[in-house]
Amino acid sequence: MSNEDATGLDRAETLEVLPAMLAVLRRLVMTVFDPGDPESDELRSLLDACVVGAHRLRLREQLRDHEAS
């Protein structure tokens, strides 16, 4: 396997698990930190954006793969 193949595989695997991992982190923050605390609210907001961004990246890559085949 060439380095390019390994990089593509690692990227694909990462894009598959990243949304779930970020969602778990968001749930952890929601469970552990008190609502109304400005810093924890900001962290939740940032994690929300990360979860959405990870899903968008994964969907974009899936569309590219589908168009290429």
All heavy atoms as a GROMACS GRO file, in nm:
protein
  536
    1MET      N    1   0.084  -0.117   0.000
    1MET     CA    2   0.000   0.000   0.000
    1MET      C    3   0.089   0.124   0.000
    1MET      O    4   0.180   0.136   0.081
    1MET     CB    5  -0.090  -0.004   0.124
    1MET     CG    6  -0.183   0.113   0.133
    1MET     SD    7  -0.288   0.116   0.282
    1MET     CE    8  -0.392  -0.024   0.256
    2SER      N    9   0.060   0.215  -0.091
    2SER     CA   10   0.140   0.338  -0.098
    2SER      C   11   0.100   0.432   0.015
    2SER      O   12  -0.003   0.417   0.079
    2SER     CB   13   0.120   0.406  -0.233
    2SER     OG   14  -0.008   0.464  -0.240
    3ASN      N   15   0.183   0.533   0.035
    3ASN     CA   16   0.156   0.631   0.139
    3ASN      C   17   0.026   0.706   0.109
    3ASN      O   18  -0.050   0.738   0.199
    3ASN     CB   19   0.273   0.728   0.151
    3ASN     CG   20   0.263   0.814   0.275
    3ASN    OD1   21   0.200   0.775   0.373
    3ASN    ND2   22   0.323   0.930   0.271
    4GLU      N   23   0.000   0.735  -0.020
    4GLU     CA   24  -0.125   0.802  -0.057
    4GLU      C   25  -0.245   0.718  -0.022
    4GLU      O   26  -0.346   0.768   0.027
    4GLU     CB   27  -0.126   0.833  -0.207
    4GLU     CG   28  -0.065   0.965  -0.243
    4GLU     CD   29  -0.081   0.996  -0.390
    4GLU    OE1   30  -0.179   0.951  -0.452
    4GLU    OE2   31   0.006   1.065  -0.443
    5ASP      N   32  -0.240   0.586  -0.048
    5ASP     CA   33  -0.350   0.497  -0.014
    5ASP      C   34  -0.374   0.495   0.136
    5ASP      O   35  -0.488   0.498   0.181
    5ASP     CB   36  -0.323   0.355  -0.064
    5ASP     CG   37  -0.324   0.346  -0.216
    5ASP    OD1   38  -0.384   0.434  -0.281
    5ASP    OD2   39  -0.263   0.251  -0.268
    6ALA      N   40  -0.267   0.488   0.213
    6ALA     CA   41  -0.280   0.485   0.359
    6ALA      C   42  -0.339   0.616   0.410
    6ALA      O   43  -0.424   0.616   0.500
    6ALA     CB   44  -0.145   0.460   0.424
    7THR      N   45  -0.297   0.728   0.353
    7THR     CA   46  -0.350   0.857   0.394
    7THR      C   47  -0.499   0.867   0.362
    7THR      O   48  -0.577   0.913   0.444
    7THR     CB   49  -0.274   0.972   0.326
    7THR    OG1   50  -0.136   0.960   0.357
    7THR    CG2   51  -0.325   1.107   0.371
    8GLY      N   52  -0.539   0.821   0.245
    8GLY     CA   53  -0.680   0.825   0.208
    8GLY      C   54  -0.764   0.737   0.298
    8GLY      O   55  -0.874   0.774   0.338
    9LEU      N   56  -0.712   0.622   0.334
    9LEU     CA   57  -0.784   0.532   0.422
    9LEU      C   58  -0.797   0.593   0.561
    9LEU      O   59  -0.904   0.592   0.621
    9LEU     CB   60  -0.712   0.397   0.430
    9LEU     CG   61  -0.779   0.288   0.509
    9LEU    CD1   62  -0.913   0.252   0.449
    9LEU    CD2   63  -0.690   0.165   0.512
   10ASP      N   64  -0.690   0.649   0.612
   10ASP     CA   65  -0.695   0.713   0.743
   10ASP      C   66  -0.795   0.828   0.744
   10ASP      O   67  -0.870   0.845   0.839
   10ASP     CB   68  -0.558   0.765   0.784
   10ASP     CG   69  -0.458   0.654   0.811
   10ASP    OD1   70  -0.501   0.540   0.836
   10ASP    OD2   71  -0.338   0.682   0.804
   11ARG      N   72  -0.798   0.905   0.638
   11ARG     CA   73  -0.890   1.018   0.628
   11ARG      C   74  -1.034   0.968   0.625
   11ARG      O   75  -1.119   1.021   0.696
   11ARG     CB   76  -0.859   1.100   0.503
   11ARG     CG   77  -0.951   1.218   0.483
   11ARG     CD   78  -0.912   1.297   0.358
   11ARG     NE   79  -1.009   1.396   0.324
   11ARG     CZ   80  -1.014   1.518   0.376
   11ARG    NH1   81  -0.925   1.554   0.466
   11ARG    NH2   82  -1.107   1.604   0.340
   12ALA      N   83  -1.060   0.866   0.545
   12ALA     CA   84  -1.196   0.812   0.536
   12ALA      C   85  -1.241   0.758   0.671
   12ALA      O   86  -1.355   0.782   0.713
   12ALA     CB   87  -1.201   0.704   0.429
   13GLU      N   88  -1.154   0.683   0.737
   13GLU     CA   89  -1.190   0.629   0.868
   13GLU      C   90  -1.213   0.741   0.969
   13GLU      O   91  -1.307   0.735   1.050
   13GLU     CB   92  -1.080   0.535   0.918
   13GLU     CG   93  -1.071   0.406   0.841
   13GLU     CD   94  -0.951   0.322   0.880
   13GLU    OE1   95  -0.859   0.374   0.947
   13GLU    OE2   96  -0.950   0.205   0.842
   14THR      N   97  -1.131   0.841   0.965
   14THR     CA   98  -1.146   0.954   1.057
   14THR      C   99  -1.277   1.026   1.034
   14THR      O  100  -1.348   1.060   1.128
   14THR     CB  101  -1.028   1.052   1.041
   14THR    OG1  102  -0.907   0.983   1.070
   14THR    CG2  103  -1.042   1.172   1.133
   15LEU      N  104  -1.311   1.049   0.907
   15LEU     CA  105  -1.436   1.118   0.876
   15LEU      C  106  -1.558   1.037   0.917
   15LEU      O  107  -1.664   1.092   0.943
   15LEU     CB  108  -1.442   1.152   0.727
   15LEU     CG  109  -1.349   1.264   0.684
   15LEU    CD1  110  -1.349   1.277   0.532
   15LEU    CD2  111  -1.387   1.396   0.749
   16GLU      N  112  -1.545   0.906   0.923
   16GLU     CA  113  -1.656   0.822   0.967
   16GLU      C  114  -1.679   0.831   1.117
   16GLU      O  115  -1.793   0.830   1.163
   16GLU     CB  116  -1.633   0.676   0.926
   16GLU     CG  117  -1.656   0.650   0.780
   16GLU     CD  118  -1.799   0.678   0.736
   16GLU    OE1  119  -1.894   0.638   0.807
   16GLU    OE2  120  -1.816   0.742   0.631
   17VAL      N  121  -1.573   0.836   1.196
   17VAL     CA  122  -1.588   0.833   1.342
   17VAL      C  123  -1.592   0.971   1.407
   17VAL      O  124  -1.642   0.985   1.519
   17VAL     CB  125  -1.479   0.747   1.409
   17VAL    CG1  126  -1.484   0.605   1.361
   17VAL    CG2  127  -1.342   0.806   1.391
   18LEU      N  128  -1.541   1.072   1.339
   18LEU     CA  129  -1.530   1.205   1.399
   18LEU      C  130  -1.664   1.263   1.446
   18LEU      O  131  -1.673   1.312   1.560
   18LEU     CB  132  -1.459   1.301   1.303
   18LEU     CG  133  -1.421   1.437   1.360
   18LEU    CD1  134  -1.327   1.421   1.479
   18LEU    CD2  135  -1.355   1.521   1.251
   19PRO      N  136  -1.770   1.258   1.367
   19PRO     CA  137  -1.897   1.314   1.416
   19PRO      C  138  -1.945   1.247   1.545
   19PRO      O  139  -1.990   1.315   1.638
   19PRO     CB  140  -1.995   1.288   1.301
   19PRO     CG  141  -1.911   1.277   1.180
   19PRO     CD  142  -1.782   1.214   1.227
   20ALA      N  143  -1.932   1.116   1.554
   20ALA     CA  144  -1.977   1.045   1.674
   20ALA      C  145  -1.890   1.081   1.794
   20ALA      O  146  -1.942   1.100   1.905
   20ALA     CB  147  -1.975   0.895   1.649
   21MET      N  148  -1.760   1.090   1.773
   21MET     CA  149  -1.671   1.124   1.884
   21MET      C  150  -1.702   1.264   1.937
   21MET      O  151  -1.707   1.284   2.058
   21MET     CB  152  -1.525   1.116   1.838
   21MET     CG  153  -1.478   0.976   1.813
   21MET     SD  154  -1.309   0.970   1.751
   21MET     CE  155  -1.220   1.042   1.886
   22LEU      N  156  -1.723   1.358   1.848
   22LEU     CA  157  -1.755   1.494   1.892
   22LEU      C  158  -1.891   1.500   1.960
   22LEU      O  159  -1.909   1.575   2.058
   22LEU     CB  160  -1.750   1.589   1.772
   22LEU     CG  161  -1.609   1.614   1.717
   22LEU    CD1  162  -1.617   1.686   1.584
   22LEU    CD2  163  -1.525   1.692   1.816
   23ALA      N  164  -1.986   1.421   1.913
   23ALA     CA  165  -2.118   1.417   1.977
   23ALA      C  166  -2.109   1.362   2.118
   23ALA      O  167  -2.175   1.411   2.210
   23ALA     CB  168  -2.215   1.334   1.893
   24VAL      N  169  -2.025   1.261   2.138
   24VAL     CA  170  -2.005   1.206   2.272
   24VAL      C  171  -1.943   1.311   2.364
   24VAL      O  172  -1.985   1.327   2.479
   24VAL     CB  173  -1.918   1.078   2.267
   24VAL    CG1  174  -1.872   1.036   2.405
   24VAL    CG2  175  -1.995   0.966   2.200
   25LEU      N  176  -1.845   1.384   2.314
   25LEU     CA  177  -1.784   1.490   2.394
   25LEU      C  178  -1.886   1.597   2.431
   25LEU      O  179  -1.889   1.645   2.545
   25LEU     CB  180  -1.668   1.555   2.318
   25LEU     CG  181  -1.541   1.471   2.306
   25LEU    CD1  182  -1.442   1.540   2.215
   25LEU    CD2  183  -1.482   1.448   2.443
   26ARG      N  184  -1.972   1.632   2.337
   26ARG     CA  185  -2.075   1.732   2.364
   26ARG      C  186  -2.169   1.682   2.474
   26ARG      O  187  -2.204   1.756   2.566
   26ARG     CB  188  -2.154   1.762   2.238
   26ARG     CG  189  -2.258   1.871   2.260
   26ARG     CD  190  -2.344   1.892   2.136
   26ARG     NE  191  -2.447   1.990   2.162
   26ARG     CZ  192  -2.561   1.963   2.224
   26ARG    NH1  193  -2.588   1.843   2.267
   26ARG    NH2  194  -2.650   2.058   2.243
   27ARG      N  195  -2.211   1.557   2.465
   27ARG     CA  196  -2.299   1.501   2.569
   27ARG      C  197  -2.230   1.501   2.704
   27ARG      O  198  -2.292   1.527   2.807
   27ARG     CB  199  -2.342   1.360   2.532
   27ARG     CG  200  -2.444   1.357   2.424
   27ARG     CD  201  -2.492   1.218   2.397
   27ARG     NE  202  -2.576   1.219   2.278
   27ARG     CZ  203  -2.601   1.114   2.205
   27ARG    NH1  204  -2.550   0.996   2.239
   27ARG    NH2  205  -2.678   1.122   2.100
   28LEU      N  206  -2.103   1.469   2.706
   28LEU     CA  207  -2.027   1.470   2.831
   28LEU      C  208  -2.026   1.610   2.892
   28LEU      O  209  -2.050   1.627   3.012
   28LEU     CB  210  -1.884   1.421   2.806
   28LEU     CG  211  -1.791   1.418   2.925
   28LEU    CD1  212  -1.841   1.316   3.028
   28LEU    CD2  213  -1.651   1.384   2.881
   29VAL      N  214  -2.001   1.710   2.811
   29VAL     CA  215  -2.000   1.848   2.860
   29VAL      C  216  -2.138   1.885   2.912
   29VAL      O  217  -2.151   1.946   3.019
   29VAL     CB  218  -1.955   1.945   2.748
   29VAL    CG1  219  -1.982   2.090   2.786
   29VAL    CG2  220  -1.807   1.925   2.720
   30MET      N  221  -2.244   1.846   2.842
   30MET     CA  222  -2.380   1.878   2.887
   30MET      C  223  -2.411   1.810   3.019
   30MET      O  224  -2.484   1.865   3.102
   30MET     CB  225  -2.481   1.836   2.781
   30MET     CG  226  -2.478   1.922   2.656
   30MET     SD  227  -2.595   1.867   2.533
   30MET     CE  228  -2.750   1.901   2.614
   31THR      N  229  -2.359   1.691   3.040
   31THR     CA  230  -2.388   1.615   3.161
   31THR      C  231  -2.307   1.665   3.280
   31THR      O  232  -2.360   1.674   3.391
   31THR     CB  233  -2.355   1.466   3.139
   31THR    OG1  234  -2.431   1.419   3.028
   31THR    CG2  235  -2.387   1.383   3.259
   32VAL      N  236  -2.182   1.698   3.259
   32VAL     CA  237  -2.091   1.729   3.369
   32VAL      C  238  -2.098   1.874   3.413
   32VAL      O  239  -2.095   1.903   3.532
   32VAL     CB  240  -1.946   1.691   3.330
   32VAL    CG1  241  -1.848   1.735   3.434
   32VAL    CG2  242  -1.936   1.541   3.307
   33PHE      N  243  -2.111   1.967   3.318
   33PHE     CA  244  -2.105   2.108   3.353
   33PHE      C  245  -2.244   2.165   3.375
   33PHE      O  246  -2.342   2.124   3.313
   33PHE     CB  247  -2.032   2.187   3.244
   33PHE     CG  248  -1.887   2.149   3.233
   33PHE    CD1  249  -1.844   2.066   3.131
   33PHE    CD2  250  -1.795   2.194   3.325
   33PHE    CE1  251  -1.711   2.030   3.120
   33PHE    CE2  252  -1.661   2.158   3.316
   33PHE     CZ  253  -1.619   2.076   3.213
   34ASP      N  254  -2.252   2.263   3.465
   34ASP     CA  255  -2.380   2.325   3.498
   34ASP      C  256  -2.429   2.415   3.387
   34ASP      O  257  -2.352   2.494   3.330
   34ASP     CB  258  -2.366   2.410   3.625
   34ASP     CG  259  -2.333   2.327   3.748
   34ASP    OD1  260  -2.380   2.213   3.754
   34ASP    OD2  261  -2.260   2.379   3.836
   35PRO      N  262  -2.558   2.405   3.353
   35PRO     CA  263  -2.614   2.499   3.255
   35PRO      C  264  -2.613   2.641   3.312
   35PRO      O  265  -2.625   2.661   3.432
   35PRO     CB  266  -2.756   2.449   3.233
   35PRO     CG  267  -2.784   2.349   3.340
   35PRO     CD  268  -2.655   2.311   3.403
   36GLY      N  269  -2.596   2.736   3.226
   36GLY     CA  270  -2.593   2.875   3.268
   36GLY      C  271  -2.454   2.928   3.294
   36GLY      O  272  -2.435   3.048   3.306
   37ASP      N  273  -2.356   2.839   3.306
   37ASP     CA  274  -2.218   2.883   3.322
   37ASP      C  275  -2.168   2.930   3.186
   37ASP      O  276  -2.174   2.855   3.089
   37ASP     CB  277  -2.133   2.766   3.374
   37ASP     CG  278  -1.986   2.804   3.383
   37ASP    OD1  279  -1.955   2.911   3.437
   37ASP    OD2  280  -1.902   2.725   3.333
   38PRO      N  281  -2.124   3.054   3.174
   38PRO     CA  282  -2.086   3.108   3.043
   38PRO      C  283  -1.980   3.025   2.970
   38PRO      O  284  -1.990   3.005   2.849
   38PRO     CB  285  -2.034   3.248   3.074
   38PRO     CG  286  -2.091   3.284   3.207
   38PRO     CD  287  -2.110   3.154   3.281
   39GLU      N  288  -1.879   2.978   3.042
   39GLU     CA  289  -1.773   2.902   2.976
   39GLU      C  290  -1.824   2.767   2.926
   39GLU      O  291  -1.792   2.725   2.816
   39GLU     CB  292  -1.653   2.882   3.070
   39GLU     CG  293  -1.568   3.006   3.088
   39GLU     CD  294  -1.628   3.103   3.190
   39GLU    OE1  295  -1.715   3.062   3.271
   39GLU    OE2  296  -1.589   3.220   3.188
   40SER      N  297  -1.904   2.697   3.007
   40SER     CA  298  -1.955   2.568   2.962
   40SER      C  299  -2.057   2.586   2.849
   40SER      O  300  -2.063   2.504   2.757
   40SER     CB  301  -2.013   2.486   3.078
   40SER     OG  302  -2.120   2.552   3.139
   41ASP      N  303  -2.135   2.694   2.855
   41ASP     CA  304  -2.228   2.722   2.744
   41ASP      C  305  -2.152   2.748   2.614
   41ASP      O  306  -2.191   2.701   2.508
   41ASP     CB  307  -2.318   2.841   2.777
   41ASP     CG  308  -2.421   2.810   2.884
   41ASP    OD1  309  -2.444   2.689   2.912
   41ASP    OD2  310  -2.479   2.906   2.940
   42GLU      N  311  -2.043   2.821   2.624
   42GLU     CA  312  -1.960   2.849   2.506
   42GLU      C  313  -1.898   2.720   2.454
   42GLU      O  314  -1.893   2.697   2.332
   42GLU     CB  315  -1.851   2.951   2.539
   42GLU     CG  316  -1.761   2.984   2.423
   42GLU     CD  317  -1.831   3.056   2.309
   42GLU    OE1  318  -1.938   3.116   2.330
   42GLU    OE2  319  -1.776   3.054   2.197
   43LEU      N  320  -1.852   2.635   2.544
   43LEU     CA  321  -1.794   2.507   2.503
   43LEU      C  322  -1.898   2.421   2.432
   43LEU      O  323  -1.870   2.362   2.328
   43LEU     CB  324  -1.737   2.434   2.624
   43LEU     CG  325  -1.669   2.300   2.599
   43LEU    CD1  326  -1.557   2.314   2.496
   43LEU    CD2  327  -1.616   2.244   2.730
   44ARG      N  328  -2.019   2.417   2.484
   44ARG     CA  329  -2.127   2.343   2.418
   44ARG      C  330  -2.154   2.398   2.279
   44ARG      O  331  -2.173   2.323   2.184
   44ARG     CB  332  -2.255   2.349   2.502
   44ARG     CG  333  -2.261   2.244   2.609
   44ARG     CD  334  -2.402   2.236   2.667
   44ARG     NE  335  -2.434   2.351   2.749
   44ARG     CZ  336  -2.414   2.358   2.880
   44ARG    NH1  337  -2.363   2.257   2.944
   44ARG    NH2  338  -2.446   2.466   2.946
   45SER      N  339  -2.156   2.528   2.269
   45SER     CA  340  -2.180   2.592   2.139
   45SER      C  341  -2.071   2.558   2.039
   45SER      O  342  -2.098   2.527   1.923
   45SER     CB  343  -2.190   2.744   2.158
   45SER     OG  344  -2.206   2.809   2.036
   46LEU      N  345  -1.947   2.563   2.084
   46LEU     CA  346  -1.835   2.527   1.996
   46LEU      C  347  -1.841   2.380   1.954
   46LEU      O  348  -1.818   2.347   1.838
   46LEU     CB  349  -1.702   2.556   2.065
   46LEU     CG  350  -1.668   2.704   2.085
   46LEU    CD1  351  -1.547   2.718   2.178
   46LEU    CD2  352  -1.642   2.769   1.952
   47LEU      N  353  -1.875   2.294   2.048
   47LEU     CA  354  -1.887   2.152   2.015
   47LEU      C  355  -2.003   2.127   1.919
   47LEU      O  356  -1.994   2.042   1.831
   47LEU     CB  357  -1.901   2.067   2.142
   47LEU     CG  358  -1.771   2.050   2.220
   47LEU    CD1  359  -1.798   1.991   2.357
   47LEU    CD2  360  -1.672   1.965   2.144
   48ASP      N  361  -2.113   2.202   1.936
   48ASP     CA  362  -2.224   2.191   1.840
   48ASP      C  363  -2.175   2.222   1.699
   48ASP      O  364  -2.205   2.149   1.604
   48ASP     CB  365  -2.337   2.289   1.875
   48ASP     CG  366  -2.423   2.245   1.991
   48ASP    OD1  367  -2.422   2.124   2.024
   48ASP    OD2  368  -2.491   2.331   2.048
   49ALA      N  369  -2.100   2.330   1.686
   49ALA     CA  370  -2.048   2.368   1.555
   49ALA      C  371  -1.951   2.262   1.501
   49ALA      O  372  -1.952   2.233   1.381
   49ALA     CB  373  -1.977   2.504   1.564
   50CYS      N  374  -1.872   2.204   1.589
   50CYS     CA  375  -1.779   2.099   1.546
   50CYS      C  376  -1.853   1.975   1.498
   50CYS      O  377  -1.814   1.914   1.398
   50CYS     CB  378  -1.684   2.062   1.660
   50CYS     SG  379  -1.561   2.188   1.695
   51VAL      N  380  -1.958   1.936   1.568
   51VAL     CA  381  -2.037   1.819   1.529
   51VAL      C  382  -2.099   1.842   1.391
   51VAL      O  383  -2.089   1.757   1.302
   51VAL     CB  384  -2.145   1.786   1.634
   51VAL    CG1  385  -2.243   1.682   1.582
   51VAL    CG2  386  -2.082   1.740   1.763
   52VAL      N  387  -2.158   1.959   1.372
   52VAL     CA  388  -2.219   1.991   1.243
   52VAL      C  389  -2.113   1.993   1.133
   52VAL      O  390  -2.131   1.937   1.025
   52VAL     CB  391  -2.294   2.127   1.250
   52VAL    CG1  392  -2.336   2.174   1.112
   52VAL    CG2  393  -2.414   2.115   1.342
   53GLY      N  394  -1.999   2.055   1.162
   53GLY     CA  395  -1.891   2.060   1.063
   53GLY      C  396  -1.839   1.923   1.027
   53GLY      O  397  -1.811   1.894   0.910
   54ALA      N  398  -1.826   1.835   1.125
   54ALA     CA  399  -1.777   1.699   1.099
   54ALA      C  400  -1.876   1.623   1.012
   54ALA      O  401  -1.836   1.550   0.920
   54ALA     CB  402  -1.753   1.626   1.231
   55HIS      N  403  -2.005   1.639   1.038
   55HIS     CA  404  -2.106   1.574   0.954
   55HIS      C  405  -2.101   1.628   0.811
   55HIS      O  406  -2.112   1.551   0.715
   55HIS     CB  407  -2.247   1.594   1.011
   55HIS     CG  408  -2.281   1.500   1.121
   55HIS    ND1  409  -2.301   1.366   1.102
   55HIS    CD2  410  -2.299   1.522   1.254
   55HIS    CE1  411  -2.330   1.308   1.216
   55HIS    NE2  412  -2.329   1.401   1.311
   56ARG      N  413  -2.083   1.758   0.798
   56ARG     CA  414  -2.077   1.818   0.664
   56ARG      C  415  -1.955   1.768   0.587
   56ARG      O  416  -1.965   1.738   0.468
   56ARG     CB  417  -2.073   1.970   0.676
   56ARG     CG  418  -2.207   2.027   0.722
   56ARG     CD  419  -2.201   2.176   0.739
   56ARG     NE  420  -2.181   2.238   0.609
   56ARG     CZ  421  -2.159   2.366   0.593
   56ARG    NH1  422  -2.153   2.447   0.696
   56ARG    NH2  423  -2.141   2.416   0.473
   57LEU      N  424  -1.840   1.758   0.655
   57LEU     CA  425  -1.720   1.705   0.590
   57LEU      C  426  -1.742   1.560   0.544
   57LEU      O  427  -1.706   1.524   0.433
   57LEU     CB  428  -1.601   1.709   0.686
   57LEU     CG  429  -1.530   1.841   0.702
   57LEU    CD1  430  -1.429   1.832   0.816
   57LEU    CD2  431  -1.461   1.880   0.574
   58ARG      N  432  -1.801   1.480   0.631
   58ARG     CA  433  -1.824   1.340   0.596
   58ARG      C  434  -1.919   1.329   0.477
   58ARG      O  435  -1.894   1.254   0.383
   58ARG     CB  436  -1.882   1.265   0.716
   58ARG     CG  437  -1.887   1.114   0.691
   58ARG     CD  438  -1.955   1.044   0.802
   58ARG     NE  439  -2.098   1.066   0.781
   58ARG     CZ  440  -2.192   1.035   0.865
   58ARG    NH1  441  -2.162   0.984   0.981
   58ARG    NH2  442  -2.317   1.056   0.838
   59LEU      N  443  -2.027   1.407   0.478
   59LEU     CA  444  -2.121   1.404   0.366
   59LEU      C  445  -2.058   1.452   0.237
   59LEU      O  446  -2.082   1.395   0.130
   59LEU     CB  447  -2.245   1.487   0.400
   59LEU     CG  448  -2.336   1.427   0.506
   59LEU    CD1  449  -2.444   1.528   0.544
   59LEU    CD2  450  -2.398   1.297   0.459
   60ARG      N  451  -1.975   1.556   0.245
   60ARG     CA  452  -1.908   1.606   0.125
   60ARG      C  453  -1.817   1.499   0.066
   60ARG      O  454  -1.816   1.477  -0.055
   60ARG     CB  455  -1.827   1.731   0.159
   60ARG     CG  456  -1.761   1.793   0.036
   60ARG     CD  457  -1.673   1.908   0.070
   60ARG     NE  458  -1.558   1.857   0.143
   60ARG     CZ  459  -1.475   1.933   0.214
   60ARG    NH1  460  -1.496   2.062   0.225
   60ARG    NH2  461  -1.374   1.881   0.276
   61GLU      N  462  -1.742   1.430   0.152
   61GLU     CA  463  -1.654   1.324   0.103
   61GLU      C  464  -1.734   1.209   0.044
   61GLU      O  465  -1.694   1.151  -0.057
   61GLU     CB  466  -1.564   1.273   0.216
   61GLU     CG  467  -1.461   1.373   0.262
   61GLU     CD  468  -1.359   1.406   0.154
   61GLU    OE1  469  -1.310   1.314   0.086
   61GLU    OE2  470  -1.327   1.525   0.139
   62GLN      N  471  -1.846   1.176   0.103
   62GLN     CA  472  -1.931   1.069   0.049
   62GLN      C  473  -1.984   1.108  -0.088
   62GLN      O  474  -1.989   1.025  -0.179
   62GLN     CB  475  -2.047   1.039   0.144
   62GLN     CG  476  -2.005   0.966   0.269
   62GLN     CD  477  -2.119   0.950   0.368
   62GLN    OE1  478  -2.221   1.018   0.360
   62GLN    NE2  479  -2.101   0.858   0.463
   63LEU      N  480  -2.024   1.233  -0.105
   63LEU     CA  481  -2.073   1.280  -0.235
   63LEU      C  482  -1.961   1.276  -0.339
   63LEU      O  483  -1.983   1.236  -0.454
   63LEU     CB  484  -2.129   1.422  -0.224
   63LEU     CG  485  -2.263   1.433  -0.155
   63LEU    CD1  486  -2.300   1.581  -0.132
   63LEU    CD2  487  -2.372   1.363  -0.234
   64ARG      N  488  -1.841   1.317  -0.301
   64ARG     CA  489  -1.727   1.312  -0.394
   64ARG      C  490  -1.697   1.168  -0.436
   64ARG      O  491  -1.673   1.141  -0.552
   64ARG     CB  492  -1.602   1.372  -0.330
   64ARG     CG  493  -1.602   1.522  -0.327
   64ARG     CD  494  -1.472   1.572  -0.271
   64ARG     NE  495  -1.475   1.716  -0.257
   64ARG     CZ  496  -1.384   1.785  -0.194
   64ARG    NH1  497  -1.282   1.725  -0.136
   64ARG    NH2  498  -1.392   1.915  -0.186
   65ASP      N  499  -1.699   1.077  -0.338
   65ASP     CA  500  -1.674   0.936  -0.370
   65ASP      C  501  -1.781   0.881  -0.462
   65ASP      O  502  -1.753   0.805  -0.555
   65ASP     CB  503  -1.666   0.853  -0.242
   65ASP     CG  504  -1.542   0.882  -0.160
   65ASP    OD1  505  -1.448   0.944  -0.213
   65ASP    OD2  506  -1.539   0.840  -0.042
   66HIS      N  507  -1.906   0.919  -0.438
   66HIS     CA  508  -2.016   0.871  -0.519
   66HIS      C  509  -2.006   0.926  -0.662
   66HIS      O  510  -2.029   0.854  -0.760
   66HIS     CB  511  -2.148   0.909  -0.456
   66HIS     CG  512  -2.270   0.864  -0.528
   66HIS    ND1  513  -2.269   0.764  -0.621
   66HIS    CD2  514  -2.399   0.902  -0.520
   66HIS    CE1  515  -2.391   0.745  -0.668
   66HIS    NE2  516  -2.471   0.829  -0.607
   67GLU      N  517  -1.970   1.054  -0.676
   67GLU     CA  518  -1.956   1.112  -0.809
   67GLU      C  519  -1.838   1.054  -0.884
   67GLU      O  520  -1.842   1.042  -1.006
   67GLU     CB  521  -1.938   1.266  -0.795
   67GLU     CG  522  -2.064   1.337  -0.752
   67GLU     CD  523  -2.041   1.484  -0.723
   67GLU    OE1  524  -1.925   1.531  -0.730
   67GLU    OE2  525  -2.140   1.553  -0.694
   68ALA      N  526  -1.733   1.017  -0.812
   68ALA     CA  527  -1.614   0.960  -0.877
   68ALA      C  528  -1.638   0.818  -0.928
   68ALA      O  529  -1.571   0.773  -1.019
   68ALA     CB  530  -1.496   0.960  -0.778
   69SER      N  531  -1.735   0.749  -0.869
   69SER     CA  532  -1.758   0.610  -0.912
   69SER      C  533  -1.866   0.598  -1.017
   69SER      O  534  -1.913   0.678  -1.078
   69SER     CB  535  -1.796   0.523  -0.794
   69SER     OG  536  -1.900   0.577  -0.717
   0.00000   0.00000   0.00000
